[in-house]
Amino acid sequence: MQHFLTTEHWSKPDLQQILDFAKDLKQSPIQPLLKNKSIALLFFNPSLRTRTSFEIGIEQLGGHAVVLQPGKDAWPIEFELGSVMDGEAEEHVKEVAQVLSSYCDLIAIRAFPKFVDWQKDKLDTLLNSFAQFASVPVINMETITHPCQELAHIMTLQEKLGDLQGKKYVLTWTYHPKPLNTAVANSALMIASKFGMDVTLLCPTPDYVLDEHYMQSAQNNCNQNHQNLTVTHNIEEAYTGAEIVYAKSWGALPYFGQWEKEKIIRDQYKHFIVDEKKMAMTNQGLFSHCLPLRRNVKATDAVMDADYCVAIQEAENRLHVQKSLMNSLVNHHSS
Ligand code: CP
């Protein structure tokens, strides 16, 4: 049985197959590919795009979505094996995953890190527990990576630029008043490198370099594709000649759980905002962001409203890629 937990273990041709069918679904959105299928969508954190695009996508394919928010409208869940469950949790993931598997054909999970101990969060225990105990495929709707966003991002770039091999791709850290998840940044590095781009990570200081696992994964992809992975703290160097600028904010991992200390550093880098002056250094570059985005904090109004901003197109493509993905996982699983 195949899960979609991270794109790391998916080959480029297999991902391209999902993307190619997503292009068909964009042209012919209503197809009965999930007729009589039920899908559980578990949200441990808020969402606008992910929830809406999954629910509507399932409906467009003739399936049925059940949205659950454990701890709110469903019982709080325990994930630790062998624990004495005398706290808040009313049931264990072992039962939850098996019960949902008996009702549903697919389970999708959104569960952000707890932001206290990265060594714990990086194990992605909640998602991996569902994958371990479920007997149906599991989709990651954002934990410590965001693979559905990766698919939508690449679909959008292929629509705009065609072949992505060798394109100069810049992932830039941007300021945000709160320390955010590294998931989209991890994902951006992995997918841009997998699809053969020349990748630059622009961040304020070495503290903002991403987890070594994702840096190494991106480096391996770049080596395989004969491309470079460059880390720089120099804005001009990064933007010059860029063909794609992807922005995201994240908290510095060495300060994980000590966010007041990190804020003192982060507050010095508000000038990492994506603005017209920076975009003018690019090679007529595209700009995108996974959204939600705080205007005039992460990117200016002028950038967000420019023709080169493809963030809305990327958000729309979430719908098409997820439908293609669900079809692939459910119908492969049933056959
Ligand atoms: N990009 C994204 O996943 O958006 P939501 O958090 O609104 O789902």
Boltz pocket constraint, residues with backbone or C-beta under 6 A from the ligand:
constraints:
  - pocket:
      binder: B
      contacts: [[A, 46], [A, 47], [A, 48], [A, 49], [A, 50], [A, 51], [A, 141], [A, 142], [A, 149], [A, 290], [A, 291], [A, 292]]
      max_distance: 6.0
